[in-house]
């Protein structure tokens, strides 16, 4: 398998990262909002977002001091494929 596919699958395998992606899927979200929504610490959220970013599943936009995340094209494609399994 391609390295990119393996990285994406590894990123999706973690329940917390999957929960973060489900929140971001609803629209662009500040990293500062995620700890309350997924019930983990801010440093843990930052680490998870870094993995998701490295896997190409999310995009980052910096607005002043805020870090805003949204699904990347790859992330949207993966969710579209997963929805077919339901």
N, CA, C and O atoms as a GROMACS GRO file, in nm:
protein
  344
    1UNK      N    1   0.084  -0.119   0.000
    1UNK     CA    2   0.000   0.000   0.000
    1UNK      C    3   0.087   0.124   0.000
    1UNK      O    4   0.201   0.124   0.047
    2UNK      N    5   0.031   0.229  -0.053
    2UNK     CA    6   0.103   0.355  -0.052
    2UNK      C    7   0.120   0.405   0.091
    2UNK      O    8   0.036   0.381   0.177
    3UNK      N    9   0.229   0.476   0.113
    3UNK     CA   10   0.257   0.531   0.246
    3UNK      C   11   0.148   0.627   0.291
    3UNK      O   12   0.111   0.627   0.409
    4UNK      N   13   0.095   0.708   0.200
    4UNK     CA   14  -0.010   0.805   0.236
    4UNK      C   15  -0.136   0.734   0.286
    4UNK      O   16  -0.199   0.780   0.381
    5UNK      N   17  -0.170   0.623   0.224
    5UNK     CA   18  -0.289   0.548   0.265
    5UNK      C   19  -0.267   0.488   0.404
    5UNK      O   20  -0.355   0.494   0.490
    6UNK      N   21  -0.149   0.432   0.426
    6UNK     CA   22  -0.118   0.375   0.558
    6UNK      C   23  -0.120   0.482   0.666
    6UNK      O   24  -0.172   0.458   0.776
    7UNK      N   25  -0.064   0.599   0.638
    7UNK     CA   26  -0.065   0.708   0.735
    7UNK      C   27  -0.208   0.752   0.768
    7UNK      O   28  -0.239   0.778   0.884
    8UNK      N   29  -0.293   0.760   0.667
    8UNK     CA   30  -0.432   0.799   0.690
    8UNK      C   31  -0.504   0.694   0.774
    8UNK      O   32  -0.579   0.729   0.865
    9UNK      N   33  -0.483   0.567   0.744
    9UNK     CA   34  -0.547   0.460   0.821
    9UNK      C   35  -0.500   0.459   0.966
    9UNK      O   36  -0.580   0.438   1.057
   10UNK      N   37  -0.372   0.480   0.987
   10UNK     CA   38  -0.319   0.487   1.124
   10UNK      C   39  -0.381   0.604   1.200
   10UNK      O   40  -0.414   0.592   1.318
   11UNK      N   41  -0.395   0.717   1.132
   11UNK     CA   42  -0.454   0.835   1.196
   11UNK      C   43  -0.600   0.809   1.233
   11UNK      O   44  -0.646   0.852   1.339
   12UNK      N   45  -0.672   0.741   1.146
   12UNK     CA   46  -0.814   0.713   1.170
   12UNK      C   47  -0.837   0.605   1.275
   12UNK      O   48  -0.947   0.594   1.330
   13UNK      N   49  -0.736   0.525   1.303
   13UNK     CA   50  -0.751   0.413   1.396
   13UNK      C   51  -0.769   0.457   1.541
   13UNK      O   52  -0.819   0.380   1.622
   14UNK      N   53  -0.729   0.577   1.573
   14UNK     CA   54  -0.739   0.625   1.711
   14UNK      C   55  -0.879   0.686   1.734
   14UNK      O   56  -0.920   0.774   1.658
   15UNK      N   57  -0.951   0.641   1.837
   15UNK     CA   58  -1.086   0.692   1.861
   15UNK      C   59  -1.092   0.843   1.885
   15UNK      O   60  -1.188   0.909   1.843
   16UNK      N   61  -0.993   0.898   1.953
   16UNK     CA   62  -0.993   1.042   1.979
   16UNK      C   63  -0.975   1.120   1.849
   16UNK      O   64  -1.043   1.220   1.827
   17UNK      N   65  -0.884   1.075   1.764
   17UNK     CA   66  -0.863   1.144   1.636
   17UNK      C   67  -0.988   1.133   1.549
   17UNK      O   68  -1.024   1.228   1.480
   18UNK      N   69  -1.051   1.020   1.552
   18UNK     CA   70  -1.174   1.003   1.474
   18UNK      C   71  -1.283   1.097   1.526
   18UNK      O   72  -1.358   1.155   1.448
   19UNK      N   73  -1.291   1.112   1.657
   19UNK     CA   74  -1.387   1.204   1.717
   19UNK      C   75  -1.357   1.349   1.677
   19UNK      O   76  -1.448   1.425   1.646
   20UNK      N   77  -1.230   1.385   1.677
   20UNK     CA   78  -1.189   1.519   1.633
   20UNK      C   79  -1.230   1.541   1.488
   20UNK      O   80  -1.284   1.646   1.454
   21UNK      N   81  -1.203   1.443   1.403
   21UNK     CA   82  -1.240   1.456   1.262
   21UNK      C   83  -1.390   1.470   1.244
   21UNK      O   84  -1.436   1.547   1.159
   22UNK      N   85  -1.468   1.399   1.323
   22UNK     CA   86  -1.613   1.410   1.313
   22UNK      C   87  -1.658   1.551   1.348
   22UNK      O   88  -1.752   1.603   1.287
   23UNK      N   89  -1.592   1.614   1.444
   23UNK     CA   90  -1.627   1.753   1.480
   23UNK      C   91  -1.587   1.849   1.369
   23UNK      O   92  -1.664   1.936   1.330
   24UNK      N   93  -1.465   1.832   1.318
   24UNK     CA   94  -1.415   1.921   1.213
   24UNK      C   95  -1.494   1.903   1.084
   24UNK      O   96  -1.507   1.996   1.005
   25UNK      N   97  -1.547   1.785   1.064
   25UNK     CA   98  -1.626   1.756   0.944
   25UNK      C   99  -1.746   1.849   0.933
   25UNK      O  100  -1.792   1.878   0.822
   26UNK      N  101  -1.796   1.894   1.046
   26UNK     CA  102  -1.913   1.981   1.047
   26UNK      C  103  -1.880   2.124   1.002
   26UNK      O  104  -1.971   2.203   0.976
   27UNK      N  105  -1.753   2.155   0.992
   27UNK     CA  106  -1.710   2.288   0.948
   27UNK      C  107  -1.581   2.327   1.016
   27UNK      O  108  -1.538   2.263   1.112
   28UNK      N  109  -1.521   2.433   0.967
   28UNK     CA  110  -1.395   2.481   1.023
   28UNK      C  111  -1.409   2.505   1.172
   28UNK      O  112  -1.510   2.558   1.219
   29UNK      N  113  -1.308   2.464   1.248
   29UNK     CA  114  -1.316   2.473   1.393
   29UNK      C  115  -1.180   2.514   1.450
   29UNK      O  116  -1.075   2.469   1.404
   30UNK      N  117  -1.186   2.599   1.551
   30UNK     CA  118  -1.065   2.640   1.622
   30UNK      C  119  -1.017   2.526   1.711
   30UNK      O  120  -1.097   2.458   1.776
   31UNK      N  121  -0.887   2.505   1.712
   31UNK     CA  122  -0.830   2.401   1.798
   31UNK      C  123  -0.864   2.426   1.944
   31UNK      O  124  -0.871   2.331   2.023
   32UNK      N  125  -0.886   2.550   1.981
   32UNK     CA  126  -0.918   2.584   2.119
   32UNK      C  127  -1.055   2.532   2.163
   32UNK      O  128  -1.080   2.519   2.282
   33UNK      N  129  -1.144   2.503   2.068
   33UNK     CA  130  -1.278   2.452   2.101
   33UNK      C  131  -1.281   2.301   2.120
   33UNK      O  132  -1.373   2.248   2.183
   34UNK      N  133  -1.184   2.233   2.067
   34UNK     CA  134  -1.188   2.087   2.064
   34UNK      C  135  -1.171   2.016   2.198
   34UNK      O  136  -1.235   1.913   2.219
   35UNK      N  137  -1.088   2.066   2.290
   35UNK     CA  138  -1.073   1.992   2.417
   35UNK      C  139  -1.204   1.968   2.490
   35UNK      O  140  -1.226   1.859   2.543
   36UNK      N  141  -1.291   2.067   2.494
   36UNK     CA  142  -1.420   2.050   2.561
   36UNK      C  143  -1.509   1.952   2.486
   36UNK      O  144  -1.582   1.874   2.548
   37UNK      N  145  -1.502   1.954   2.355
   37UNK     CA  146  -1.590   1.870   2.274
   37UNK      C  147  -1.548   1.723   2.274
   37UNK      O  148  -1.634   1.635   2.270
   38UNK      N  149  -1.418   1.697   2.279
   38UNK     CA  150  -1.372   1.557   2.276
   38UNK      C  151  -1.319   1.510   2.411
   38UNK      O  152  -1.275   1.396   2.426
   39UNK      N  153  -1.324   1.599   2.510
   39UNK     CA  154  -1.289   1.566   2.648
   39UNK      C  155  -1.146   1.512   2.667
   39UNK      O  156  -1.123   1.412   2.734
   40UNK      N  157  -1.053   1.584   2.606
   40UNK     CA  158  -0.911   1.559   2.630
   40UNK      C  159  -0.842   1.693   2.648
   40UNK      O  160  -0.899   1.798   2.616
   41UNK      N  161  -0.720   1.691   2.698
   41UNK     CA  162  -0.647   1.816   2.725
   41UNK      C  163  -0.606   1.886   2.595
   41UNK      O  164  -0.601   1.824   2.489
   42UNK      N  165  -0.578   2.014   2.607
   42UNK     CA  166  -0.533   2.092   2.491
   42UNK      C  167  -0.404   2.035   2.432
   42UNK      O  168  -0.394   2.024   2.310
   43UNK      N  169  -0.304   1.998   2.515
   43UNK     CA  170  -0.183   1.939   2.455
   43UNK      C  171  -0.213   1.809   2.378
   43UNK      O  172  -0.153   1.784   2.274
   44UNK      N  173  -0.304   1.728   2.430
   44UNK     CA  174  -0.340   1.604   2.361
   44UNK      C  175  -0.408   1.635   2.228
   44UNK      O  176  -0.380   1.570   2.127
   45UNK      N  177  -0.498   1.734   2.228
   45UNK     CA  178  -0.564   1.774   2.103
   45UNK      C  179  -0.461   1.820   2.002
   45UNK      O  180  -0.468   1.784   1.884
   46UNK      N  181  -0.365   1.900   2.047
   46UNK     CA  182  -0.260   1.949   1.957
   46UNK      C  183  -0.182   1.834   1.894
   46UNK      O  184  -0.152   1.836   1.775
   47UNK      N  185  -0.149   1.733   1.975
   47UNK     CA  186  -0.077   1.618   1.922
   47UNK      C  187  -0.162   1.541   1.821
   47UNK      O  188  -0.111   1.500   1.716
   48UNK      N  189  -0.288   1.523   1.851
   48UNK     CA  190  -0.377   1.452   1.759
   48UNK      C  191  -0.394   1.530   1.628
   48UNK      O  192  -0.393   1.471   1.520
   49UNK      N  193  -0.409   1.660   1.638
   49UNK     CA  194  -0.422   1.743   1.518
   49UNK      C  195  -0.295   1.737   1.433
   49UNK      O  196  -0.302   1.737   1.310
   50UNK      N  197  -0.181   1.730   1.498
   50UNK     CA  198  -0.055   1.718   1.426
   50UNK      C  199  -0.050   1.589   1.345
   50UNK      O  200  -0.004   1.588   1.231
   51UNK      N  201  -0.097   1.480   1.404
   51UNK     CA  202  -0.102   1.351   1.334
   51UNK      C  203  -0.197   1.360   1.215
   51UNK      O  204  -0.166   1.314   1.106
   52UNK      N  205  -0.315   1.419   1.238
   52UNK     CA  206  -0.414   1.432   1.132
   52UNK      C  207  -0.363   1.521   1.018
   52UNK      O  208  -0.388   1.494   0.901
   53UNK      N  209  -0.291   1.627   1.054
   53UNK     CA  210  -0.233   1.717   0.955
   53UNK      C  211  -0.125   1.644   0.874
   53UNK      O  212  -0.120   1.655   0.752
   54UNK      N  213  -0.039   1.571   0.944
   54UNK     CA  214   0.069   1.496   0.878
   54UNK      C  215   0.013   1.390   0.783
   54UNK      O  216   0.073   1.360   0.680
   55UNK      N  217  -0.100   1.335   0.819
   55UNK     CA  218  -0.164   1.233   0.735
   55UNK      C  219  -0.241   1.295   0.618
   55UNK      O  220  -0.293   1.223   0.533
   56UNK      N  221  -0.248   1.428   0.614
   56UNK     CA  222  -0.316   1.495   0.505
   56UNK      C  223  -0.467   1.495   0.516
   56UNK      O  224  -0.537   1.515   0.416
   57UNK      N  225  -0.519   1.471   0.636
   57UNK     CA  226  -0.664   1.463   0.655
   57UNK      C  227  -0.728   1.597   0.690
   57UNK      O  228  -0.848   1.615   0.672
   58UNK      N  229  -0.648   1.691   0.739
   58UNK     CA  230  -0.699   1.823   0.774
   58UNK      C  231  -0.609   1.931   0.717
   58UNK      O  232  -0.491   1.908   0.688
   59UNK      N  233  -0.666   2.048   0.700
   59UNK     CA  234  -0.594   2.168   0.659
   59UNK      C  235  -0.596   2.266   0.775
   59UNK      O  236  -0.688   2.265   0.856
   60UNK      N  237  -0.494   2.349   0.782
   60UNK     CA  238  -0.480   2.448   0.889
   60UNK      C  239  -0.481   2.588   0.830
   60UNK      O  240  -0.417   2.615   0.728
   61UNK      N  241  -0.556   2.677   0.897
   61UNK     CA  242  -0.555   2.819   0.862
   61UNK      C  243  -0.529   2.894   0.991
   61UNK      O  244  -0.598   2.874   1.091
   62UNK      N  245  -0.430   2.983   0.989
   62UNK     CA  246  -0.397   3.061   1.107
   62UNK      C  247  -0.461   3.198   1.094
   62UNK      O  248  -0.444   3.268   0.994
   63UNK      N  249  -0.536   3.236   1.200
   63UNK     CA  250  -0.604   3.365   1.204
   63UNK      C  251  -0.564   3.432   1.335
   63UNK      O  252  -0.626   3.408   1.439
   64UNK      N  253  -0.462   3.514   1.330
   64UNK     CA  254  -0.410   3.574   1.453
   64UNK      C  255  -0.351   3.466   1.542
   64UNK      O  256  -0.257   3.398   1.503
   65UNK      N  257  -0.407   3.451   1.661
   65UNK     CA  258  -0.359   3.348   1.755
   65UNK      C  259  -0.439   3.218   1.743
   65UNK      O  260  -0.407   3.119   1.808
   66UNK      N  261  -0.540   3.220   1.660
   66UNK     CA  262  -0.626   3.102   1.646
   66UNK      C  263  -0.576   3.009   1.537
   66UNK      O  264  -0.529   3.054   1.432
   67UNK      N  265  -0.585   2.878   1.562
   67UNK     CA  266  -0.552   2.775   1.465
   67UNK      C  267  -0.684   2.710   1.422
   67UNK      O  268  -0.747   2.640   1.501
   68UNK      N  269  -0.723   2.734   1.298
   68UNK     CA  270  -0.851   2.686   1.248
   68UNK      C  271  -0.828   2.565   1.156
   68UNK      O  272  -0.750   2.571   1.061
   69UNK      N  273  -0.897   2.457   1.187
   69UNK     CA  274  -0.882   2.333   1.111
   69UNK      C  275  -1.010   2.301   1.035
   69UNK      O  276  -1.120   2.330   1.080
   70UNK      N  277  -0.990   2.241   0.918
   70UNK     CA  278  -1.101   2.192   0.837
   70UNK      C  279  -1.055   2.065   0.767
   70UNK      O  280  -0.935   2.038   0.758
   71UNK      N  281  -1.150   1.988   0.718
   71UNK     CA  282  -1.113   1.867   0.644
   71UNK      C  283  -1.044   1.904   0.514
   71UNK      O  284  -1.081   2.001   0.448
   72UNK      N  285  -0.944   1.828   0.479
   72UNK     CA  286  -0.878   1.845   0.350
   72UNK      C  287  -0.960   1.771   0.244
   72UNK      O  288  -1.058   1.705   0.277
   73UNK      N  289  -0.919   1.782   0.121
   73UNK     CA  290  -0.985   1.708   0.013
   73UNK      C  291  -0.976   1.558   0.043
   73UNK      O  292  -1.074   1.485   0.029
   74UNK      N  293  -0.858   1.512   0.085
   74UNK     CA  294  -0.841   1.370   0.119
   74UNK      C  295  -0.934   1.330   0.233
   74UNK      O  296  -0.996   1.224   0.229
   75UNK      N  297  -0.944   1.414   0.334
   75UNK     CA  298  -1.033   1.385   0.447
   75UNK      C  299  -1.178   1.375   0.405
   75UNK      O  300  -1.250   1.287   0.450
   76UNK      N  301  -1.221   1.466   0.317
   76UNK     CA  302  -1.360   1.461   0.267
   76UNK      C  303  -1.384   1.335   0.185
   76UNK      O  304  -1.490   1.273   0.195
   77UNK      N  305  -1.284   1.297   0.103
   77UNK     CA  306  -1.297   1.175   0.022
   77UNK      C  307  -1.309   1.052   0.111
   77UNK      O  308  -1.389   0.963   0.084
   78UNK      N  309  -1.229   1.047   0.215
   78UNK     CA  310  -1.234   0.932   0.304
   78UNK      C  311  -1.371   0.921   0.370
   78UNK      O  312  -1.428   0.812   0.378
   79UNK      N  313  -1.425   1.033   0.418
   79UNK     CA  314  -1.557   1.030   0.480
   79UNK      C  315  -1.665   0.990   0.380
   79UNK      O  316  -1.759   0.918   0.415
   80UNK      N  317  -1.653   1.035   0.257
   80UNK     CA  318  -1.750   0.996   0.154
   80UNK      C  319  -1.746   0.845   0.133
   80UNK      O  320  -1.850   0.781   0.118
   81UNK      N  321  -1.627   0.789   0.131
   81UNK     CA  322  -1.614   0.643   0.115
   81UNK      C  323  -1.667   0.568   0.236
   81UNK      O  324  -1.730   0.463   0.221
   82UNK      N  325  -1.642   0.620   0.355
   82UNK     CA  326  -1.689   0.553   0.477
   82UNK      C  327  -1.841   0.554   0.484
   82UNK      O  328  -1.901   0.458   0.533
   83UNK      N  329  -1.904   0.659   0.436
   83UNK     CA  330  -2.050   0.668   0.438
   83UNK      C  331  -2.114   0.560   0.351
   83UNK      O  332  -2.226   0.517   0.377
   84UNK      N  333  -2.044   0.516   0.250
   84UNK     CA  334  -2.096   0.410   0.163
   84UNK      C  335  -2.106   0.276   0.237
   84UNK      O  336  -2.182   0.189   0.196
   85UNK      N  337  -2.031   0.260   0.344
   85UNK     CA  338  -2.029   0.134   0.420
   85UNK      C  339  -2.149   0.122   0.512
   85UNK      O  340  -2.182   0.012   0.556
   86UNK      N  341  -2.216   0.233   0.541
   86UNK     CA  342  -2.330   0.230   0.634
   86UNK      C  343  -2.446   0.151   0.579
   86UNK      O  344  -2.549   0.139   0.645
   0.00000   0.00000   0.00000
